[in-house]
Amino acid sequence: MGQQAFQELVNNPPMPHEGNNSFEGRDWKDVKLNEVVDPGQVRWAEYDTSVEDATHRLIEGGSPNVVLVRKDSYSRVAASTFDFGDLNAYLLFAVGLARPGEGPVSSFNDLIKKAREGKTVNLGDIQHLGQKEELITLPASANLTQAVELLGSGIHRIIVVKEGTQDVEGVLTQVRLVRFFWEHGRHFETVYDLFHKTLKDLGVGPRIVHSVK
């Protein structure tokens, strides 16, 4: 779990409740992704959307803390993403504290000039500034087992798409997955049993410290 995702969970811990009774008696491994994600949380922007407007959507939209970038306003296919990592990369670049490794120098200088003069900079202008995470998609009918394997490998988010298409139905993040288990874990015996164990019991976190510098 990344530092940003962990910090969000600490700052906004999910409130426990009875959960959805439709999960009663089921195996969490068989729960479909369309039962977990919320289509209403999908935020969109286009390549010609300004960084300023995209930032407003990112901040005001909240979870899952990402704006999906598409080619035009009629599309439901995510071509890229814009998140706080991209915003930070742009800000560091604009103030001269970072420099992208690829692309013609002249185009980067023009971008710096536009940013410092207060001119509009679009999302399409900054796509190659930061180290972007690969877009990972799974169909809405995929189960949580597949999602957990991906998120556990270090992937921060999964784009959930309509079966047989690339049309987005939702975004599953590490935090959203943790929230799901917290809210509905009591319906899954194997998960609920873990709630009563300590971190020591689970073997989470213990490491041998060889030296401190």
Secondary structure by P-SEA (a helix, b strand, c coil): ccaaaaaaaaaccccccccccccccccccccccccccccccbbbbcccccaaaaaaaaaaaccccbbbbccccccccccccccaaaaaaaaaaaacccccccccaaaaaaaaaaaaacccccccccccccccccbbbbcccccaaaaaaaaaacccbbbbbccccccccccccaaaaaaaaaacccccaaaaaaccccccccccccccccccc
